[in-house]
């Protein structure tokens, strides 16, 4: 059974301004360097019209993982991730290298009077009997913290 993923980011800038940042490869390089974690890297970036596709990899160090995860899969977790945006919608797909774990989410972006709101809705699924739910909870905790850090970085980037 998959664990739901829900995250909301509020920006003091319009969707258009946030999308302009997303269409800038320098933004992604700076974001990975600032909040990507150890071994994080930007693997690919393309922007064509209102479409943006970004492939990156981030990791969670083994010493930050609960024993339930390191017992099943020792070492750091490397998490390749692809984000794709078209207009005011997007998708996020991620998986854990060497483990039957995946994240799938949609992103909706809307303007509001004081800026914009980005809502991420998806699921985290780990297909490991008995331990899957515990691993999903740990991934959710780290992913929500990462999304919050990325939103903070984006707000700072837009304020420059």
PALUMMI-858900 format. One record per residue (C-alpha): residue number from 1; residue in three letters; x, y, z. Coordinates in pm, whole numbers, plus 32768, in hexadecimal, padded with zeros to 4 digits. Layout:
<nodes>
NODE:nr:rest:x:y:z
NODE:NUM:ALA:X:Y:Z
...
</nodes>
This chain:
<nodes>
NODE:nr:rest:x:y:z
NODE:1:UNK:8000:8000:8000
NODE:2:UNK:808D:8154:7F9B
NODE:3:UNK:80C1:8277:8088
NODE:4:UNK:8024:83C1:8018
NODE:5:UNK:8107:84EA:7FD8
NODE:6:UNK:8078:8648:8001
NODE:7:UNK:813D:878D:800A
NODE:8:UNK:80DF:88F9:7FD0
NODE:9:UNK:81D3:8A14:7F88
NODE:10:UNK:816E:8B82:7F8A
NODE:11:UNK:823B:8C82:7ED0
NODE:12:UNK:8228:8DFC:7EDD
NODE:13:UNK:8257:8DFB:7D62
NODE:14:UNK:816F:8D9C:7C46
NODE:15:UNK:8162:8C4A:7B9B
NODE:16:UNK:81FE:8CF7:7A6D
NODE:17:UNK:8329:8D66:7B3E
NODE:18:UNK:835A:8C0D:7BD6
NODE:19:UNK:833A:8B6B:7A80
NODE:20:UNK:8442:8C5D:79FA
NODE:21:UNK:852F:8BE4:7B0B
NODE:22:UNK:84DE:8A7A:7AB3
NODE:23:UNK:8535:8AC4:7946
NODE:24:UNK:8691:8B40:79AF
NODE:25:UNK:879D:8A33:79C0
NODE:26:UNK:8865:8B0B:7AB4
NODE:27:UNK:8743:8AF7:7BA9
NODE:28:UNK:8754:8979:7BA8
NODE:29:UNK:88CF:8972:7BCB
NODE:30:UNK:88BE:8A62:7CF1
NODE:31:UNK:879B:89A6:7D91
NODE:32:UNK:8850:8857:7D7C
NODE:33:UNK:898E:88F4:7E0A
NODE:34:UNK:88D0:899F:7F25
NODE:35:UNK:87D2:889B:7F98
NODE:36:UNK:881B:875F:7ED1
NODE:37:UNK:88DE:86AB:7FE0
NODE:38:UNK:8A1C:85DE:7FC7
NODE:39:UNK:8A67:8558:7E6D
NODE:40:UNK:8944:8616:7DCF
NODE:41:UNK:8963:8662:7C5F
NODE:42:UNK:88A5:86F5:7B3B
NODE:43:UNK:88A3:85EA:7A2A
NODE:44:UNK:87D8:8695:7917
NODE:45:UNK:8718:87D6:78D7
NODE:46:UNK:8641:8838:77AF
NODE:47:UNK:855D:8963:777F
NODE:48:UNK:848F:8985:7643
NODE:49:UNK:8373:8A80:7639
NODE:50:UNK:829D:8A49:776E
NODE:51:UNK:8330:88ED:77AA
NODE:52:UNK:8447:88AE:78A5
NODE:53:UNK:84DD:875B:78F4
NODE:54:UNK:85E3:8729:7A01
NODE:55:UNK:8695:85EA:7A63
NODE:56:UNK:875D:85E7:7BA4
NODE:57:UNK:87D8:84FA:7CAF
NODE:58:UNK:87DA:8536:7E23
NODE:59:UNK:8837:845C:7F49
NODE:60:UNK:87E0:8418:80B1
NODE:61:UNK:8916:83B6:817B
NODE:62:UNK:88FD:8265:822B
NODE:63:UNK:8938:8307:837F
NODE:64:UNK:87F3:83CC:8354
NODE:65:UNK:8724:8296:8309
NODE:66:UNK:8666:81C3:8405
NODE:67:UNK:86E8:8062:8449
NODE:68:UNK:85B8:7FCC:8397
NODE:69:UNK:863E:8058:824F
NODE:70:UNK:87B0:8011:827D
NODE:71:UNK:875E:7EAB:82E3
NODE:72:UNK:86B4:7E74:8192
NODE:73:UNK:879A:7F4C:80C0
NODE:74:UNK:88E6:7FB5:815B
NODE:75:UNK:8997:80F6:80F6
NODE:76:UNK:8925:8248:807B
NODE:77:UNK:87E4:825B:7FB1
NODE:78:UNK:881D:82F2:7E58
NODE:79:UNK:86D7:837E:7DD0
NODE:80:UNK:86C4:83D8:7C5D
NODE:81:UNK:85A8:84CE:7C20
NODE:82:UNK:8503:8563:7AEC
NODE:83:UNK:842D:869C:7AF6
NODE:84:UNK:8365:8703:79C4
NODE:85:UNK:829B:8844:79A9
NODE:86:UNK:81AD:88B8:7899
NODE:87:UNK:80F5:89FC:78D3
NODE:88:UNK:806C:89FE:7A36
NODE:89:UNK:8084:8887:7A72
NODE:90:UNK:8198:8791:7AAE
NODE:91:UNK:81FB:8631:7B0D
NODE:92:UNK:8306:85A7:7BF0
NODE:93:UNK:8389:8444:7BCE
NODE:94:UNK:8497:83B1:7CAC
NODE:95:UNK:851C:825F:7D14
NODE:96:UNK:8623:81D4:7DFC
NODE:97:UNK:8748:812B:7D4E
NODE:98:UNK:875C:7FBD:7DAE
NODE:99:UNK:860E:7FB4:7E64
NODE:100:UNK:84A3:7F81:7DFB
NODE:101:UNK:8441:80E2:7E61
NODE:102:UNK:83A2:81F0:7D8D
NODE:103:UNK:8302:8345:7DB2
NODE:104:UNK:8201:83CE:7CBD
NODE:105:UNK:815D:8522:7CE2
NODE:106:UNK:80AD:8636:7C2B
NODE:107:UNK:80EB:87A9:7C5F
NODE:108:UNK:7FE0:88B3:7C2E
NODE:109:UNK:8036:8A23:7C2F
NODE:110:UNK:7F40:8B3D:7C63
NODE:111:UNK:7F5D:8CB2:7C91
NODE:112:UNK:7EBE:8D55:7DBF
NODE:113:UNK:7EA9:8EBD:7E39
NODE:114:UNK:7FF2:8EAF:7EF8
NODE:115:UNK:80BE:8DD7:7E09
NODE:116:UNK:8092:8C6D:7DA5
NODE:117:UNK:8051:8B15:7E34
NODE:118:UNK:80F1:89D1:7DC2
NODE:119:UNK:8045:8892:7E35
NODE:120:UNK:80F1:8740:7E1E
NODE:121:UNK:8014:860A:7E39
NODE:122:UNK:8091:84AB:7E07
NODE:123:UNK:80F5:835F:7E99
NODE:124:UNK:8226:82B1:7F23
NODE:125:UNK:822D:813C:7EE9
NODE:126:UNK:8326:803D:7F6D
NODE:127:UNK:82E0:7ED7:7F0B
NODE:128:UNK:838B:7E23:802B
NODE:129:UNK:82B1:7D40:8102
NODE:130:UNK:8299:7DA2:8272
NODE:131:UNK:8390:7EC5:8259
NODE:132:UNK:82F8:7F87:8135
NODE:133:UNK:821F:806B:820B
NODE:134:UNK:833F:80C8:82F4
NODE:135:UNK:8420:8115:81CD
NODE:136:UNK:830D:81E3:8126
NODE:137:UNK:82E4:82AE:8266
NODE:138:UNK:845A:82F2:8277
NODE:139:UNK:8469:8357:8108
NODE:140:UNK:8338:8438:813C
NODE:141:UNK:83DC:84E8:8263
NODE:142:UNK:851C:852C:81A1
NODE:143:UNK:8465:858A:8062
NODE:144:UNK:8381:8685:8113
NODE:145:UNK:84B1:8727:81B6
NODE:146:UNK:8561:8733:8063
NODE:147:UNK:842F:87CD:7FB7
NODE:148:UNK:841C:88D4:80CB
NODE:149:UNK:858F:8927:809F
NODE:150:UNK:8562:893B:7F25
NODE:151:UNK:8437:8A25:7F4E
NODE:152:UNK:8504:8B03:8038
NODE:153:UNK:861F:8B08:7F3C
NODE:154:UNK:852E:8B64:7E23
NODE:155:UNK:849B:8C86:7EEE
NODE:156:UNK:85FB:8D09:7F31
NODE:157:UNK:865F:8CDE:7DC4
NODE:158:UNK:852F:8DA6:7D53
NODE:159:UNK:857B:8EB8:7E4F
NODE:160:UNK:86D5:8EF8:7DBC
</nodes>
